Amino acid sequence: MLLQRVVTQFVHSKRRTPGLDEGDVGERVAVVAWLLPGSRDRAAQILAKGAPYELALAGFRWHSVFLADEAVIFVFAGPGIDGLVRALVNDRTRSAAFSVWAPLLDGTPVLAQEEFYWGSGRTQ
């Protein structure tokens, strides 16, 4: 499964981001996937439905998705992010929902590690 390969890569190469406020979001990880030509509209339809599982119950502090014509980027944040992502992928019920993305993707998603973080220190 594509997502399991990405998570395995993440768990084995995880680094902490200096200056990240643990009390705020914990740790962050992004998964970048390239879309096949003409797949953006279908990707937008999938995203309009929201997450296929309860993010807060899964332990995430926040989650966002960026969509471009050629890529989709999933950003997850929470304390102990490697364990949260591993639990998500290993849960057959929740991870089965990711199969809807397979026909839209060009290749295997890749992990994007956070190399720089800046925050104003204000909470909203």
C-alpha positions in Angstrom: 0.0 0.0 0.0 1.4 3.4 -1.0 0.6 5.1 2.3 2.3 2.4 4.4 5.5 3.0 2.4 5.4 6.7 3.1 4.7 6.1 6.8 7.6 3.7 7.0 9.9 6.2 5.4 8.7 8.9 7.9 9.1 6.8 11.0 12.7 5.8 10.0 13.8 9.4 9.1 11.9 11.5 11.6 13.6 14.6 12.9 12.4 17.2 15.3 11.9 20.8 14.2 13.9 23.2 16.4 11.7 25.8 18.1 8.4 24.0 17.6 6.1 24.6 20.5 5.1 21.2 21.9 2.2 22.8 23.8 0.7 24.2 20.6 0.5 21.6 17.8 3.1 19.0 18.7 4.9 17.8 15.5 4.0 18.1 11.9 4.4 16.0 8.8 3.3 16.5 5.2 2.5 13.9 2.6 2.9 15.1 -1.0 1.1 13.3 -3.9 1.3 14.2 -7.5 -2.0 14.1 -9.4 -2.5 12.6 -12.8 -3.4 15.2 -15.5 -7.1 16.2 -15.3 -7.6 14.8 -11.7 -7.8 18.1 -9.8 -11.6 18.4 -10.0 -12.1 14.8 -8.7 -9.6 15.6 -5.9 -11.6 18.7 -5.0 -14.8 16.6 -4.8 -13.1 14.1 -2.5 -11.8 16.9 -0.3 -15.1 18.7 -0.1 -16.5 15.7 1.8 -13.9 16.3 4.6 -11.8 13.7 6.4 -13.1 10.2 6.2 -12.5 9.7 9.9 -12.7 11.8 13.1 -9.4 13.7 13.2 -9.7 14.7 16.9 -10.4 11.2 18.0 -7.4 10.0 16.0 -5.3 12.4 18.2 -4.4 15.1 15.6 -4.4 18.7 16.7 -4.9 20.0 13.2 -5.0 18.8 9.6 -5.0 20.7 6.3 -4.9 19.9 2.7 -3.4 22.0 -0.1 -4.6 21.3 -3.6 -2.9 22.5 -6.9 -3.5 21.4 -10.5 -0.7 18.9 -10.2 -0.4 18.0 -6.5 -2.2 17.5 -3.3 -0.4 18.0 0.1 -1.8 16.6 3.3 -0.4 18.2 6.5 -1.0 16.5 9.9 0.0 17.9 13.3 -0.2 16.5 16.8 1.9 15.2 19.7 3.8 12.1 18.8 2.9 12.4 15.1 4.8 9.2 14.1 2.5 7.1 16.3 -0.6 9.0 15.2 0.1 8.4 11.6 1.1 4.8 12.1 -2.1 4.1 14.0 -4.1 5.7 11.2 -2.5 3.6 8.5 -2.7 0.4 10.6 -6.4 0.9 11.2 -8.0 -1.0 8.3 -11.3 0.8 8.5 -9.8 4.3 8.4 -7.0 3.6 5.9 -9.4 1.9 3.5 -10.9 5.3 2.8 -7.6 6.4 1.2 -8.1 4.0 -1.7 -10.3 6.6 -3.3 -7.1 8.5 -4.1 -5.3 5.7 -5.9 -6.8 6.3 -9.4 -5.9 10.0 -9.2 -2.2 9.7 -8.2 0.9 9.7 -10.4 3.4 7.6 -8.5 4.0 7.1 -4.8 3.3 9.9 -2.4 6.4 11.2 -0.6 7.1 12.6 2.8 8.0 16.2 3.2 9.8 16.9 6.4 9.5 20.2 8.1 12.8 22.1 7.7 11.7 25.5 8.9 9.0 26.7 11.2 8.0 30.2 12.3 5.1 31.2 14.6 4.1 34.5 16.0 3.4 33.0 19.4 -0.2 34.2 19.4 -3.1 31.8 19.7 -6.3 32.3 17.8 
